[in-house]
Amino acid sequence: NDTSRSAGDAAQSELIDVLISNSAKAVTWLKERVGVDLSLRAQLGGHSYMRTHRPSNGMAGAEIIYGIQKAVKSYAKQGKVSIMVDTKVTSLVIEEATGRVIGVSTNGPGGEENELHASNVMLATGGFAADRSSGSYLDRYRPELLDMP
């Protein structure tokens, strides 16, 4: 009931059911596959009992991102995944018969155009806090944060 109560009129019971049904599997995956320490449980605001899994050191979000980055970099070293930085996705490649996403069209760092196909496509857009270049989102919308470490 905590999630429904917190969402108020915006509650979508189907999505809440998915969250509730899969959260334990997600925590197990983060622990076993990514190596994230989520050994502590805490009761946060709006919770009726302790159910938020947290690391014993650091902040949950940072520890989860660090763990996933470490795992993805390991996959890249093994040739299981390609990481493309400074590459802009310009469109999704969609299979007409099924409507399934089967790839992306891109512009690379040198402006080269490419179409990449894969059985699984994951878009990781990230944030914009690390881009401190002139004209970046951070520069345009929160310039006072440019000098923060």
CNS distance restraints for C-alpha pairs under 8 A (distance, minus, plus):
assign (resid   1 and name CA) (resid   5 and name CA) 5.93 0.50 0.50
assign (resid   2 and name CA) (resid   6 and name CA) 5.99 0.50 0.50
assign (resid   2 and name CA) (resid  46 and name CA) 6.60 0.50 0.50
assign (resid   2 and name CA) (resid  47 and name CA) 5.93 0.50 0.50
assign (resid   2 and name CA) (resid  48 and name CA) 6.85 0.50 0.50
assign (resid   3 and name CA) (resid   7 and name CA) 6.12 0.50 0.50
assign (resid   3 and name CA) (resid  11 and name CA) 7.92 0.50 0.50
assign (resid   3 and name CA) (resid  16 and name CA) 7.16 0.50 0.50
assign (resid   4 and name CA) (resid   8 and name CA) 6.14 0.50 0.50
assign (resid   4 and name CA) (resid  11 and name CA) 5.52 0.50 0.50
assign (resid   4 and name CA) (resid  12 and name CA) 7.93 0.50 0.50
assign (resid   4 and name CA) (resid  13 and name CA) 7.56 0.50 0.50
assign (resid   4 and name CA) (resid  16 and name CA) 7.47 0.50 0.50
assign (resid   5 and name CA) (resid  11 and name CA) 7.93 0.50 0.50
assign (resid   6 and name CA) (resid  46 and name CA) 7.02 0.50 0.50
assign (resid   7 and name CA) (resid  11 and name CA) 4.82 0.50 0.50
assign (resid  11 and name CA) (resid  16 and name CA) 7.61 0.50 0.50
assign (resid  12 and name CA) (resid  16 and name CA) 6.23 0.50 0.50
assign (resid  13 and name CA) (resid  17 and name CA) 6.01 0.50 0.50
assign (resid  14 and name CA) (resid  18 and name CA) 6.43 0.50 0.50
assign (resid  15 and name CA) (resid  19 and name CA) 6.24 0.50 0.50
assign (resid  16 and name CA) (resid  20 and name CA) 6.12 0.50 0.50
assign (resid  17 and name CA) (resid  21 and name CA) 5.86 0.50 0.50
assign (resid  18 and name CA) (resid  22 and name CA) 6.01 0.50 0.50
assign (resid  19 and name CA) (resid  23 and name CA) 5.73 0.50 0.50
assign (resid  20 and name CA) (resid  24 and name CA) 7.96 0.50 0.50
assign (resid  22 and name CA) (resid  26 and name CA) 6.23 0.50 0.50
assign (resid  23 and name CA) (resid  27 and name CA) 6.28 0.50 0.50
assign (resid  24 and name CA) (resid  28 and name CA) 6.20 0.50 0.50
assign (resid  25 and name CA) (resid  29 and name CA) 6.05 0.50 0.50
assign (resid  26 and name CA) (resid  30 and name CA) 6.19 0.50 0.50
assign (resid  27 and name CA) (resid  31 and name CA) 6.20 0.50 0.50
assign (resid  27 and name CA) (resid  38 and name CA) 7.58 0.50 0.50
assign (resid  27 and name CA) (resid  53 and name CA) 7.73 0.50 0.50
assign (resid  28 and name CA) (resid  32 and name CA) 5.93 0.50 0.50
assign (resid  28 and name CA) (resid  33 and name CA) 7.97 0.50 0.50
assign (resid  29 and name CA) (resid  33 and name CA) 5.25 0.50 0.50
assign (resid  29 and name CA) (resid  34 and name CA) 6.87 0.50 0.50
assign (resid  30 and name CA) (resid  34 and name CA) 4.99 0.50 0.50
assign (resid  30 and name CA) (resid  35 and name CA) 6.21 0.50 0.50
assign (resid  30 and name CA) (resid  36 and name CA) 5.53 0.50 0.50
assign (resid  30 and name CA) (resid  64 and name CA) 7.45 0.50 0.50
assign (resid  31 and name CA) (resid  35 and name CA) 4.77 0.50 0.50
assign (resid  31 and name CA) (resid  36 and name CA) 4.79 0.50 0.50
assign (resid  31 and name CA) (resid  37 and name CA) 6.07 0.50 0.50
assign (resid  31 and name CA) (resid  38 and name CA) 6.76 0.50 0.50
assign (resid  32 and name CA) (resid  36 and name CA) 7.65 0.50 0.50
assign (resid  34 and name CA) (resid  67 and name CA) 5.62 0.50 0.50
assign (resid  34 and name CA) (resid  68 and name CA) 5.96 0.50 0.50
assign (resid  34 and name CA) (resid  70 and name CA) 7.99 0.50 0.50
assign (resid  34 and name CA) (resid  71 and name CA) 6.04 0.50 0.50
assign (resid  35 and name CA) (resid  67 and name CA) 6.42 0.50 0.50
assign (resid  36 and name CA) (resid  55 and name CA) 7.45 0.50 0.50
assign (resid  36 and name CA) (resid  63 and name CA) 6.64 0.50 0.50
assign (resid  36 and name CA) (resid  64 and name CA) 6.13 0.50 0.50
assign (resid  36 and name CA) (resid  67 and name CA) 5.80 0.50 0.50
assign (resid  37 and name CA) (resid  54 and name CA) 7.47 0.50 0.50
assign (resid  37 and name CA) (resid  55 and name CA) 4.96 0.50 0.50
assign (resid  37 and name CA) (resid  56 and name CA) 6.81 0.50 0.50
assign (resid  37 and name CA) (resid  63 and name CA) 7.92 0.50 0.50
assign (resid  38 and name CA) (resid  53 and name CA) 5.29 0.50 0.50
assign (resid  38 and name CA) (resid  54 and name CA) 4.65 0.50 0.50
assign (resid  38 and name CA) (resid  55 and name CA) 4.30 0.50 0.50
assign (resid  38 and name CA) (resid  56 and name CA) 6.92 0.50 0.50
assign (resid  38 and name CA) (resid  60 and name CA) 7.88 0.50 0.50
assign (resid  39 and name CA) (resid  53 and name CA) 6.68 0.50 0.50
assign (resid  39 and name CA) (resid  54 and name CA) 6.37 0.50 0.50
assign (resid  39 and name CA) (resid  55 and name CA) 5.88 0.50 0.50
assign (resid  39 and name CA) (resid  56 and name CA) 6.34 0.50 0.50
assign (resid  40 and name CA) (resid  53 and name CA) 5.67 0.50 0.50
assign (resid  40 and name CA) (resid  54 and name CA) 5.07 0.50 0.50
assign (resid  40 and name CA) (resid  55 and name CA) 6.00 0.50 0.50
assign (resid  40 and name CA) (resid  56 and name CA) 5.99 0.50 0.50
assign (resid  41 and name CA) (resid  50 and name CA) 5.81 0.50 0.50
assign (resid  41 and name CA) (resid  51 and name CA) 5.79 0.50 0.50
assign (resid  41 and name CA) (resid  52 and name CA) 5.29 0.50 0.50
assign (resid  41 and name CA) (resid  53 and name CA) 4.60 0.50 0.50
assign (resid  41 and name CA) (resid  54 and name CA) 5.92 0.50 0.50
assign (resid  42 and name CA) (resid  50 and name CA) 4.72 0.50 0.50
assign (resid  42 and name CA) (resid  51 and name CA) 6.00 0.50 0.50
assign (resid  42 and name CA) (resid  52 and name CA) 5.14 0.50 0.50
assign (resid  42 and name CA) (resid  53 and name CA) 6.56 0.50 0.50
assign (resid  42 and name CA) (resid  54 and name CA) 7.12 0.50 0.50
assign (resid  43 and name CA) (resid  47 and name CA) 5.95 0.50 0.50
assign (resid  43 and name CA) (resid  48 and name CA) 7.47 0.50 0.50
assign (resid  43 and name CA) (resid  49 and name CA) 5.61 0.50 0.50
assign (resid  43 and name CA) (resid  50 and name CA) 3.91 0.50 0.50
assign (resid  43 and name CA) (resid  51 and name CA) 6.09 0.50 0.50
assign (resid  43 and name CA) (resid  52 and name CA) 6.34 0.50 0.50
assign (resid  44 and name CA) (resid  50 and name CA) 7.33 0.50 0.50
assign (resid  44 and name CA) (resid  52 and name CA) 7.14 0.50 0.50
assign (resid  47 and name CA) (resid  51 and name CA) 7.74 0.50 0.50
assign (resid  54 and name CA) (resid  59 and name CA) 7.42 0.50 0.50
assign (resid  54 and name CA) (resid  60 and name CA) 5.40 0.50 0.50
assign (resid  55 and name CA) (resid  59 and name CA) 6.80 0.50 0.50
assign (resid  55 and name CA) (resid  60 and name CA) 5.85 0.50 0.50
assign (resid  55 and name CA) (resid  63 and name CA) 7.23 0.50 0.50
assign (resid  58 and name CA) (resid  62 and name CA) 7.27 0.50 0.50
assign (resid  58 and name CA) (resid  63 and name CA) 6.62 0.50 0.50
assign (resid  59 and name CA) (resid  63 and name CA) 6.11 0.50 0.50
assign (resid  60 and name CA) (resid  64 and name CA) 6.06 0.50 0.50
assign (resid  61 and name CA) (resid  65 and name CA) 6.14 0.50 0.50
assign (resid  62 and name CA) (resid  66 and name CA) 5.98 0.50 0.50
assign (resid  63 and name CA) (resid  67 and name CA) 6.03 0.50 0.50
assign (resid  64 and name CA) (resid  68 and name CA) 6.17 0.50 0.50
assign (resid  65 and name CA) (resid  69 and name CA) 6.01 0.50 0.50
assign (resid  66 and name CA) (resid  70 and name CA) 6.13 0.50 0.50
assign (resid  67 and name CA) (resid  71 and name CA) 6.28 0.50 0.50
assign (resid  68 and name CA) (resid  72 and name CA) 6.08 0.50 0.50
assign (resid  69 and name CA) (resid  73 and name CA) 6.06 0.50 0.50
assign (resid  70 and name CA) (resid  74 and name CA) 6.25 0.50 0.50
assign (resid  71 and name CA) (resid  75 and name CA) 6.32 0.50 0.50
assign (resid  72 and name CA) (resid  76 and name CA) 6.17 0.50 0.50
assign (resid  72 and name CA) (resid  81 and name CA) 7.47 0.50 0.50
assign (resid  73 and name CA) (resid  77 and name CA) 6.28 0.50 0.50
assign (resid  74 and name CA) (resid  78 and name CA) 6.42 0.50 0.50
assign (resid  75 and name CA) (resid  79 and name CA) 6.28 0.50 0.50
assign (resid  75 and name CA) (resid  80 and name CA) 5.10 0.50 0.50
assign (resid  75 and name CA) (resid  81 and name CA) 5.76 0.50 0.50
assign (resid  76 and name CA) (resid  80 and name CA) 5.63 0.50 0.50
assign (resid  76 and name CA) (resid  81 and name CA) 4.81 0.50 0.50
assign (resid  76 and name CA) (resid  82 and name CA) 5.84 0.50 0.50
assign (resid  76 and name CA) (resid  83 and name CA) 7.02 0.50 0.50
assign (resid  85 and name CA) (resid 109 and name CA) 7.95 0.50 0.50
assign (resid  86 and name CA) (resid 108 and name CA) 6.61 0.50 0.50
assign (resid  86 and name CA) (resid 109 and name CA) 5.34 0.50 0.50
assign (resid  87 and name CA) (resid 106 and name CA) 6.52 0.50 0.50
assign (resid  87 and name CA) (resid 107 and name CA) 5.75 0.50 0.50
assign (resid  87 and name CA) (resid 108 and name CA) 4.51 0.50 0.50
assign (resid  87 and name CA) (resid 109 and name CA) 5.75 0.50 0.50
assign (resid  88 and name CA) (resid 106 and name CA) 5.43 0.50 0.50
assign (resid  88 and name CA) (resid 107 and name CA) 5.16 0.50 0.50
assign (resid  88 and name CA) (resid 108 and name CA) 6.44 0.50 0.50
assign (resid  89 and name CA) (resid 104 and name CA) 6.45 0.50 0.50
assign (resid  89 and name CA) (resid 105 and name CA) 5.81 0.50 0.50
assign (resid  89 and name CA) (resid 106 and name CA) 4.40 0.50 0.50
assign (resid  89 and name CA) (resid 107 and name CA) 6.54 0.50 0.50
assign (resid  90 and name CA) (resid 104 and name CA) 7.46 0.50 0.50
assign (resid  90 and name CA) (resid 105 and name CA) 5.53 0.50 0.50
assign (resid  90 and name CA) (resid 106 and name CA) 5.33 0.50 0.50
assign (resid  90 and name CA) (resid 107 and name CA) 6.94 0.50 0.50
assign (resid  91 and name CA) (resid 104 and name CA) 5.81 0.50 0.50
assign (resid  91 and name CA) (resid 105 and name CA) 5.22 0.50 0.50
assign (resid  91 and name CA) (resid 106 and name CA) 7.25 0.50 0.50
assign (resid  92 and name CA) (resid 101 and name CA) 6.53 0.50 0.50
assign (resid  92 and name CA) (resid 102 and name CA) 7.78 0.50 0.50
assign (resid  92 and name CA) (resid 103 and name CA) 6.04 0.50 0.50
assign (resid  92 and name CA) (resid 104 and name CA) 4.44 0.50 0.50
assign (resid  92 and name CA) (resid 105 and name CA) 6.21 0.50 0.50
assign (resid  93 and name CA) (resid 101 and name CA) 5.80 0.50 0.50
assign (resid  93 and name CA) (resid 102 and name CA) 5.67 0.50 0.50
assign (resid  93 and name CA) (resid 103 and name CA) 4.73 0.50 0.50
assign (resid  93 and name CA) (resid 104 and name CA) 5.02 0.50 0.50
assign (resid  93 and name CA) (resid 105 and name CA) 6.70 0.50 0.50
assign (resid  93 and name CA) (resid 117 and name CA) 7.80 0.50 0.50
assign (resid  94 and name CA) (resid  99 and name CA) 5.74 0.50 0.50
assign (resid  94 and name CA) (resid 100 and name CA) 5.52 0.50 0.50
assign (resid  94 and name CA) (resid 101 and name CA) 4.47 0.50 0.50
assign (resid  94 and name CA) (resid 102 and name CA) 5.68 0.50 0.50
assign (resid  94 and name CA) (resid 103 and name CA) 7.05 0.50 0.50
assign (resid  95 and name CA) (resid  99 and name CA) 5.24 0.50 0.50
assign (resid  95 and name CA) (resid 100 and name CA) 5.34 0.50 0.50
assign (resid  95 and name CA) (resid 101 and name CA) 6.31 0.50 0.50
assign (resid  95 and name CA) (resid 102 and name CA) 6.34 0.50 0.50
assign (resid  96 and name CA) (resid 100 and name CA) 7.64 0.50 0.50
assign (resid 101 and name CA) (resid 121 and name CA) 7.14 0.50 0.50
assign (resid 102 and name CA) (resid 117 and name CA) 5.64 0.50 0.50
assign (resid 102 and name CA) (resid 118 and name CA) 5.70 0.50 0.50
assign (resid 102 and name CA) (resid 119 and name CA) 6.17 0.50 0.50
assign (resid 102 and name CA) (resid 120 and name CA) 7.02 0.50 0.50
assign (resid 102 and name CA) (resid 121 and name CA) 6.79 0.50 0.50
assign (resid 103 and name CA) (resid 115 and name CA) 7.14 0.50 0.50
assign (resid 103 and name CA) (resid 116 and name CA) 5.28 0.50 0.50
assign (resid 103 and name CA) (resid 117 and name CA) 4.07 0.50 0.50
assign (resid 103 and name CA) (resid 118 and name CA) 5.57 0.50 0.50
assign (resid 103 and name CA) (resid 119 and name CA) 7.94 0.50 0.50
assign (resid 103 and name CA) (resid 120 and name CA) 7.98 0.50 0.50
assign (resid 103 and name CA) (resid 121 and name CA) 6.24 0.50 0.50
assign (resid 104 and name CA) (resid 115 and name CA) 5.75 0.50 0.50
assign (resid 104 and name CA) (resid 116 and name CA) 5.37 0.50 0.50
assign (resid 104 and name CA) (resid 117 and name CA) 6.66 0.50 0.50
assign (resid 105 and name CA) (resid 113 and name CA) 7.24 0.50 0.50
assign (resid 105 and name CA) (resid 114 and name CA) 5.66 0.50 0.50
assign (resid 105 and name CA) (resid 115 and name CA) 4.32 0.50 0.50
assign (resid 105 and name CA) (resid 116 and name CA) 6.33 0.50 0.50
assign (resid 106 and name CA) (resid 112 and name CA) 7.98 0.50 0.50
assign (resid 106 and name CA) (resid 113 and name CA) 5.59 0.50 0.50
assign (resid 106 and name CA) (resid 114 and name CA) 5.14 0.50 0.50
assign (resid 106 and name CA) (resid 115 and name CA) 6.21 0.50 0.50
assign (resid 106 and name CA) (resid 116 and name CA) 7.77 0.50 0.50
assign (resid 107 and name CA) (resid 111 and name CA) 5.33 0.50 0.50
assign (resid 107 and name CA) (resid 112 and name CA) 5.39 0.50 0.50
assign (resid 107 and name CA) (resid 113 and name CA) 4.61 0.50 0.50
assign (resid 107 and name CA) (resid 114 and name CA) 6.42 0.50 0.50
assign (resid 108 and name CA) (resid 112 and name CA) 5.14 0.50 0.50
assign (resid 108 and name CA) (resid 113 and name CA) 6.43 0.50 0.50
assign (resid 108 and name CA) (resid 114 and name CA) 7.60 0.50 0.50
assign (resid 128 and name CA) (resid 136 and name CA) 7.85 0.50 0.50
assign (resid 128 and name CA) (resid 137 and name CA) 6.43 0.50 0.50
assign (resid 128 and name CA) (resid 138 and name CA) 6.43 0.50 0.50
assign (resid 129 and name CA) (resid 138 and name CA) 6.24 0.50 0.50
assign (resid 131 and name CA) (resid 136 and name CA) 6.27 0.50 0.50
assign (resid 131 and name CA) (resid 137 and name CA) 7.72 0.50 0.50
assign (resid 131 and name CA) (resid 138 and name CA) 6.94 0.50 0.50
assign (resid 132 and name CA) (resid 136 and name CA) 6.34 0.50 0.50
assign (resid 132 and name CA) (resid 138 and name CA) 6.48 0.50 0.50
assign (resid 132 and name CA) (resid 139 and name CA) 6.61 0.50 0.50
assign (resid 132 and name CA) (resid 146 and name CA) 6.21 0.50 0.50
assign (resid 133 and name CA) (resid 139 and name CA) 7.15 0.50 0.50
assign (resid 134 and name CA) (resid 139 and name CA) 6.23 0.50 0.50
assign (resid 135 and name CA) (resid 139 and name CA) 5.61 0.50 0.50
assign (resid 135 and name CA) (resid 140 and name CA) 5.98 0.50 0.50
assign (resid 136 and name CA) (resid 140 and name CA) 6.11 0.50 0.50
assign (resid 137 and name CA) (resid 141 and name CA) 5.77 0.50 0.50
assign (resid 137 and name CA) (resid 142 and name CA) 7.56 0.50 0.50
assign (resid 138 and name CA) (resid 142 and name CA) 5.00 0.50 0.50
assign (resid 138 and name CA) (resid 143 and name CA) 5.88 0.50 0.50
assign (resid 138 and name CA) (resid 145 and name CA) 7.31 0.50 0.50
assign (resid 138 and name CA) (resid 146 and name CA) 6.90 0.50 0.50
assign (resid 139 and name CA) (resid 143 and name CA) 4.49 0.50 0.50
assign (resid 139 and name CA) (resid 146 and name CA) 6.74 0.50 0.50
assign (resid 142 and name CA) (resid 146 and name CA) 7.48 0.50 0.50
